[in-house]
């Protein structure tokens, strides 16, 4: 069983992982040694904090072992991707990929006989979305009927929230002055809109204040933020998105959870004080990457069936 996008998982699959993630968080000894003698490969083209740490620690707590592979220190860049994945397939029982391109994640999964999990790509980060749903369920006690407003670039994170929300009855309103072309998934948006689980809005304040959850992500890709050659594009984005910053004025009087998948640029997409606001569950999200990752590993290993 792979996890490439939550479009491929059923509502029962998603809810089972959320329930297990919450149980694992409550009882840290739960599942200990359940994956003893098994190994997880983390193959990353992109830098990472949460995906790497949650992958390494989750597997260790379940009794297995991990090998972290920086793409640049392997022969993946010299060989056919499918050939190298077959090599990993013979060593490991699980693979987490953090790739630049969704097409490469799909290609790798097609060539693997062990479960492949999409840690992030330009189209989806389903592991992040599962941790997000766990956080919402913990804080609100429900998912069905929850209204979430996503503010910022319509990107891979936005896609996964829509795909997840569509499966569990959560409505996602997107306030996005711009879309990342690589993230476009017209079929997903049509299906979600037809089910009443997705809409767009130009009024960020009205959308945010009527929502149970307000969510944002970086306006500028982390690897480009301090890159001098990206200075003009950075300034263009700042000017375009500044009116959509999450801050205290925007959310004044609003009873809403504040979420961000991190890493954050304080003072850009979100005011630094709002990260510390009582309504912020940003660092709960981050912690839940660990518990949710453990639940996903048990799910794809067939341990939850």
C-alpha positions in Angstrom: 0.0 0.0 0.0 1.5 3.3 -1.1 0.8 6.8 0.0 1.4 9.1 -2.9 -1.7 11.3 -2.5 -4.7 11.2 -0.3 -6.9 11.1 -3.4 -6.0 7.4 -3.5 -7.0 6.7 0.1 -10.5 6.1 1.4 -12.1 8.0 4.2 -11.8 4.9 6.4 -8.0 4.7 5.7 -7.5 8.3 6.7 -9.7 8.2 9.8 -8.0 5.0 10.9 -4.6 6.7 10.7 -5.8 9.7 12.6 -7.3 7.5 15.3 -4.1 5.5 15.6 -2.0 8.7 15.6 -3.9 10.0 18.6 -3.7 6.7 20.4 0.1 6.6 19.8 0.4 10.1 21.1 -1.5 9.2 24.3 0.5 6.0 24.9 4.1 6.5 23.8 4.8 2.8 24.4 2.1 1.7 22.0 3.4 -0.2 18.9 6.9 -0.6 20.4 8.8 -3.4 18.5 6.0 -3.8 16.0 8.4 -3.1 13.2 11.4 -4.8 14.7 13.9 -6.0 12.1 12.5 -3.8 9.4 14.1 -0.8 7.8 13.0 2.6 6.3 14.8 4.5 3.6 14.5 8.3 3.6 15.5 9.5 0.1 15.4 13.3 -0.1 16.1 15.8 -2.9 15.0 18.6 -0.6 16.1 19.9 2.8 14.0 18.8 5.7 13.4 19.2 9.4 10.0 17.6 10.2 9.9 14.9 7.6 13.3 13.7 8.4 13.0 13.8 12.2 9.5 12.2 12.2 10.7 9.5 9.9 13.8 8.6 11.8 12.3 8.8 15.3 9.0 7.1 14.4 10.8 4.1 13.0 13.1 3.8 16.0 10.1 4.0 18.4 8.5 1.2 16.4 11.6 -1.0 16.7 13.0 -0.6 13.2 15.9 1.2 11.7 16.4 4.1 9.2 18.9 5.1 6.6 18.8 8.7 5.5 19.9 9.3 1.8 20.7 12.7 0.5 20.1 12.5 -3.2 23.3 14.3 -3.9 25.4 11.7 -2.1 23.9 8.8 -4.0 24.0 7.5 -7.6 20.4 8.3 -8.2 21.4 11.3 -10.3 23.6 9.1 -12.5 21.2 6.2 -13.1 17.7 5.4 -14.1 15.4 6.2 -11.2 13.5 2.9 -11.6 16.8 0.9 -11.4 17.9 2.6 -8.2 14.5 2.2 -6.6 14.7 -1.5 -7.2 18.0 -1.5 -5.3 16.4 0.2 -2.3 13.4 -2.2 -2.7 15.7 -5.1 -2.0 17.2 -3.6 1.2 14.2 -1.8 2.8 10.6 -2.5 3.8 9.5 1.1 3.5 10.6 4.2 1.5 9.8 7.8 2.1 10.5 10.2 -0.8 11.0 14.0 -0.6 11.2 14.8 -4.2 11.0 17.9 -6.4 8.6 16.5 -9.0 5.4 14.6 -8.5 6.0 12.6 -11.7 9.2 11.1 -10.1 7.4 10.1 -7.0 4.8 8.2 -9.2 7.6 6.6 -11.3 9.4 5.5 -8.1 6.3 4.0 -6.6 5.5 2.1 -9.9 8.9 0.4 -9.6 8.7 -0.5 -6.0 7.2 -3.6 -4.4 7.5 -2.1 -0.8 5.3 0.8 0.5 6.3 4.2 -0.8 5.3 7.3 1.1 5.3 10.8 -0.5 7.1 13.0 2.0 6.7 16.0 -0.2 6.7 17.0 -3.9 5.5 19.9 -6.0 2.0 18.5 -6.1 1.2 16.9 -2.7 2.6 16.4 0.8 0.0 13.8 2.2 2.0 13.1 5.4 1.6 16.7 6.3 -2.1 16.7 5.7 -2.6 13.7 7.9 -0.9 15.3 10.8 -3.0 18.5 10.1 -6.2 16.5 10.3 -5.1 14.8 13.5 -4.4 18.2 15.0 -7.8 19.6 14.0 -9.5 16.4 15.4 -7.7 16.8 18.7 -8.6 20.5 19.1 -12.1 20.5 17.7 -13.2 16.9 18.4 -14.4 16.5 14.8 -13.5 16.8 11.1 -16.9 16.6 9.4 -18.4 20.0 9.0 -15.2 21.8 9.9 -14.5 24.9 7.8 -10.9 25.7 6.9 -9.6 28.7 5.1 -6.3 28.4 3.4 -4.5 31.8 2.7 -1.5 32.2 0.4 -0.1 30.6 -2.7 -2.3 27.8 -4.0 0.4 25.1 -3.7 1.0 21.5 -2.9 0.0 21.9 0.8 -3.3 23.5 -0.3 -3.9 20.5 -2.7 -3.5 18.0 0.1 -5.8 19.9 2.4 -8.5 19.9 -0.3 -7.9 16.2 -1.0 -8.1 15.3 2.7 -11.0 17.5 3.4 -13.0 16.0 0.6 -12.6 12.6 2.1 -13.6 13.5 5.7 -16.3 16.1 5.1 -14.2 19.2 5.8 -14.8 22.3 3.6 -11.8 24.2 2.4 -12.0 27.8 1.2 -8.9 29.0 -0.7 -7.9 32.7 -0.7 -5.0 32.6 -3.1 -4.0 35.6 -5.3 -1.6 33.3 -7.2 -1.3 29.6 -8.0 2.0 27.6 -8.3 1.7 26.2 -11.8 3.4 23.0 -10.8 0.6 22.4 -8.2 -2.3 22.7 -10.6 -4.7 19.7 -10.3 -7.9 20.7 -12.1 -9.5 17.2 -11.6 -9.1 17.5 -7.8 -10.6 21.0 -7.7 -13.6 20.0 -9.9 -14.3 16.9 -7.8 -14.0 18.8 -4.5 -16.2 21.7 -5.8 -18.8 19.3 -7.0 -19.0 17.8 -3.5 -19.2 21.2 -1.9 -15.9 20.8 -0.1 -14.0 23.5 -1.9 -14.5 27.1 -3.0 -12.4 30.2 -3.6 -12.8 33.7 -2.1 -11.2 37.1 -2.6 -12.3 38.4 0.9 -9.6 37.1 3.2 -11.0 38.7 6.3 -14.6 37.4 5.9 -13.4 33.9 5.0 -11.0 33.8 7.9 -13.4 35.0 10.5 -16.2 32.5 9.6 -13.8 29.6 9.7 -12.9 27.0 12.4 -9.3 26.9 11.1 -7.1 29.4 9.2 -4.1 27.9 7.5 -1.1 29.5 5.7 2.2 28.5 4.2 5.3 30.3 2.9 5.0 32.8 0.0 8.5 32.1 -1.0 10.1 28.7 -1.4 12.6 28.2 1.4 15.6 27.5 -0.9 15.0 30.8 -2.7 14.4 33.1 0.2 18.0 34.4 0.6 19.1 33.7 -3.0 20.2 37.0 -4.6 19.2 35.8 -8.1 15.7 35.5 -6.8 15.5 39.0 -5.3 13.2 40.5 -7.9 10.7 37.6 -7.7 10.9 37.7 -3.9 9.9 41.4 -3.8 7.1 40.8 -6.3 5.6 38.1 -4.2 5.9 40.2 -1.0 4.0 43.1 -2.6 1.4 40.8 -4.0 0.8 38.8 -0.8 1.3 41.3 2.0 -2.4 42.1 2.2 -3.0 38.4 2.9 -0.7 38.1 5.9 -2.2 36.3 8.9 -2.0 38.8 11.8 -3.9 39.9 14.9 -5.8 42.6 13.1 -7.1 40.2 10.5 -8.3 37.7 13.1 -9.4 40.2 15.8 -12.2 38.6 17.7 -12.2 35.5 15.6 -12.5 32.1 17.4 -10.4 30.1 15.0 -7.4 27.8 15.1 -4.2 29.1 13.4 -2.2 26.6 11.5 1.1 26.7 9.5 3.0 23.6 8.2 6.4 25.3 8.9 9.0 26.5 8.4 7.6 29.9 8.7 8.9 33.3 7.6 7.9 35.5 10.6 6.6 38.9 9.5 5.8 37.7 6.0 2.9 35.1 5.6 2.3 35.2 9.3 3.0 37.8 12.0 5.4 36.4 14.6 3.1 37.2 17.5 0.3 35.1 16.0 2.5 32.0 16.1 2.5 32.4 19.9 -1.2 33.4 20.1 -3.4 31.0 22.2 -5.3 30.2 19.0 -2.1 28.9 17.3 -1.7 25.1 17.1 1.3 25.4 14.8 3.7 23.5 17.1 1.1 20.9 17.9 1.0 20.3 14.1 4.7 19.9 14.1 4.7 17.4 17.0 1.9 15.4 15.4 4.1 14.8 12.4 5.8 12.1 14.6 2.7 10.4 15.9 1.0 10.5 12.5 4.1 9.1 10.7 4.1 6.2 13.1 0.4 5.5 12.3 1.1 5.7 8.6 4.0 3.2 8.9 1.7 0.8 10.8 -1.0 1.3 8.2 1.1 0.6 5.1 2.7 -2.3 7.0 -0.8 -3.9 7.4 -0.6 -3.6 11.2 -3.9 -1.7 11.6 -6.1 -4.0 9.5 
